[in-house]
Amino acid sequence: MRCKNLNVWKKSCRLSVEIYRYFETCKNFGFKDQITRSALSIASNIAEGVEKDSNKETIRFIEIARGSTAELITQTYIGIEIGYIEKKIGLQWITVIEEIANMLGGLKNTYKEKLA
């Protein structure tokens, strides 16, 4: 399976691009670096995982990607609270991130079935 064929990969790439663009002019480089890296990590780990030959390894990378969704939700909430992210935009991102997390859960189950 190729990552570019997965809707979850496409959705996570679009979100990462949106977050990178949003923080393009942010002067707090620590926060900017952390939130953009966690967003980038989701799509990157999906890509790396689905290209593995082992279903067990694929599942591990999907789990890492899912962990990054939790990290990104946390950073988004904090960003809203400290005024770095407009509330409306941040809540939209959280909705998308939760969709991605659910999609990753489904993808993980698909690979778990292949192990059985």
C-alpha positions as CSV (number, residue, x, y, z in Angstrom):
1,M,0.0,0.0,0.0
2,R,1.3,3.4,-0.9
3,C,0.9,6.3,1.6
4,K,-0.2,8.7,-1.2
5,N,-3.3,6.5,-1.7
6,L,-4.5,6.9,1.9
7,N,-7.0,9.5,2.8
8,V,-5.6,9.8,6.3
9,W,-2.2,10.6,4.9
10,K,-3.6,13.2,2.6
11,K,-5.7,14.8,5.4
12,S,-2.7,14.9,7.7
13,C,-0.5,16.4,5.0
14,R,-3.0,19.2,4.3
15,L,-3.3,19.9,8.1
16,S,0.5,20.1,8.4
17,V,0.7,22.6,5.6
18,E,-2.0,24.7,7.1
19,I,-0.3,24.7,10.5
20,Y,3.1,25.6,8.9
21,R,1.5,28.5,7.0
22,Y,-0.4,29.7,10.1
23,F,2.8,30.0,12.1
24,E,5.0,31.3,9.3
25,T,5.5,34.7,11.1
26,C,5.3,33.4,14.7
27,K,8.2,34.9,16.7
28,N,8.0,32.2,19.4
29,F,10.3,29.7,17.7
30,G,10.0,27.1,20.5
31,F,6.3,26.9,20.3
32,K,6.3,27.2,16.5
33,D,8.9,24.4,16.1
34,Q,7.0,22.1,18.5
35,I,3.6,22.4,17.0
36,T,4.8,22.2,13.4
37,R,7.0,19.2,14.2
38,S,4.1,17.3,15.8
39,A,1.8,18.1,12.8
40,L,4.5,16.9,10.4
41,S,5.1,13.8,12.5
42,I,1.6,12.5,11.8
43,A,1.9,12.3,8.0
44,S,5.6,11.3,8.2
45,N,5.0,8.3,10.5
46,I,2.0,7.2,8.4
47,A,4.2,7.2,5.3
48,E,7.1,5.4,7.0
49,G,4.8,2.8,8.5
50,V,2.8,1.8,5.4
51,E,6.0,1.4,3.5
52,K,7.3,-1.2,5.9
53,D,7.3,-4.9,5.0
54,S,6.2,-6.0,8.4
55,N,2.6,-5.5,9.5
56,K,3.8,-5.4,13.1
57,E,6.2,-2.5,12.3
58,T,3.4,-0.7,10.3
59,I,1.2,-0.9,13.4
60,R,4.0,0.6,15.5
61,F,4.3,3.6,13.2
62,I,0.6,4.1,13.1
63,E,0.6,4.1,16.9
64,I,3.4,6.8,16.8
65,A,1.3,8.9,14.4
66,R,-1.7,8.5,16.6
67,G,0.4,9.6,19.6
68,S,1.4,12.7,17.6
69,T,-2.3,13.5,17.2
70,A,-2.7,13.7,21.0
71,E,0.4,15.9,21.2
72,L,-1.0,18.2,18.5
73,I,-4.4,18.5,20.2
74,T,-2.6,19.4,23.4
75,Q,-0.5,22.1,21.7
76,T,-3.5,23.5,19.9
77,Y,-5.4,23.9,23.1
78,I,-2.5,25.6,24.8
79,G,-2.0,27.8,21.7
80,I,-5.6,28.9,21.9
81,E,-5.3,29.7,25.6
82,I,-2.1,31.7,25.3
83,G,-3.4,33.6,22.3
84,Y,-1.2,32.1,19.6
85,I,-4.1,30.4,17.8
86,E,-7.4,32.0,17.0
87,K,-10.1,29.9,18.9
88,K,-12.2,29.2,15.8
89,I,-9.2,28.0,13.8
90,G,-7.9,26.0,16.7
91,L,-11.2,24.2,17.3
92,Q,-11.4,23.4,13.6
93,W,-7.9,21.9,13.7
94,I,-8.9,19.8,16.7
95,T,-11.9,18.5,14.8
96,V,-9.6,17.5,11.9
97,I,-7.0,16.0,14.3
98,E,-9.7,13.9,16.0
99,E,-10.9,12.7,12.6
100,I,-7.3,11.7,11.7
101,A,-6.9,9.9,15.0
102,N,-10.1,7.9,14.3
103,M,-8.9,7.1,10.8
104,L,-5.6,5.9,12.2
105,G,-7.5,3.6,14.6
106,G,-9.3,2.1,11.7
107,L,-6.0,1.7,9.8
108,K,-4.4,0.0,12.7
109,N,-7.3,-2.4,13.0
110,T,-6.9,-3.3,9.3
111,Y,-3.3,-4.2,9.9
112,K,-4.0,-6.1,13.1
113,E,-6.5,-8.2,11.2
114,K,-3.7,-9.1,8.7
115,L,-1.6,-10.4,11.6
116,A,-4.3,-12.8,12.8
